[in-house]
Amino acid sequence: MNPEIDISGVILKTERLMLRPWRQSDLDDFYSYASVDGVGQMAGWKPHESREESQMILDLFISHKKTFALEYQGRVIGSIGIEKYNEAHFPEFDNLKCREIGFALSKEHWGKGLMPEAVKEVIRFLFEEAGLDVIFCSHFLRNVQSKRVQEKCGFKHYAFDIYETALGTKEDDDVSILKKGDWILQQ
């Protein structure tokens, strides 16, 4: 089942990052990384074409209260969303508290280990503070970087699926999961 999660007022810190709710003042940073070719396509969305487009999505981030802004050296460089997993595709998890995470990172910060650092802290929050039993995380088969982040964070392949993107295309998707018991053993 998908329990409600509200990150209002939640601030998480790692060695190099602060993960926090989005603010209106993040618009320029958001547009800066979301408009770069190659960032959004890895998650199924096209590069933002205008600040107005980024503003519309920023408004959703703020109102839905389920997406962290990743702040690094005073700038927002990415996001981690806590989404609802597809209960219809995975009914075997109906009796467990589950959610799915998804992430995007500014291209200029790829390869620095920032996303695994952030994801590990969100995992800790979701298991220890939000009380989840299982976390889902998926990646398009062509997205090797996302696959590596998930492996570094302890996710294990669970199934293959088809994901319909915001662009209206369908992508082959590798669905991974991390169970709370397995995460505890990794600590």
HELIX and SHEET records of a PDB file:
HELIX    1   1 GLN A   24  ASP A   26  5                                   3    
HELIX    2   2 LEU A   27  ALA A   34  1                                   8    
HELIX    3   3 GLY A   40  ALA A   43  5                                   4    
HELIX    4   4 ARG A   51  HIS A   64  1                                  14    
HELIX    5   5 PRO A   91  PHE A   93  5                                   3    
HELIX    6   6 LYS A  107  HIS A  109  5                                   3    
HELIX    7   7 LEU A  114  ARG A  124  1                                  11    
HELIX    8   8 PHE A  125  GLU A  129  3                                   5    
HELIX    9   9 VAL A  144  LYS A  152  1                                   9    
HELIX   10  10 LYS A  180  GLN A  186  1                                   7    
SHEET    1   A 8 LEU A  12  LYS A  13  0                                        
SHEET    2   A 8 LEU A  17  PRO A  21 -1                                        
SHEET    3   A 8 THR A  67  TYR A  72 -1                                        
SHEET    4   A 8 ARG A  75  GLU A  83 -1                                        
SHEET    5   A 8 CYS A  98  LEU A 105 -1                                        
SHEET    6   A 8 VAL A 134  PHE A 140  1                                        
SHEET    7   A 8 LYS A 170  LYS A 179 -1                                        
SHEET    8   A 8 LYS A 156  GLU A 164 -1                                        
END                                                                             
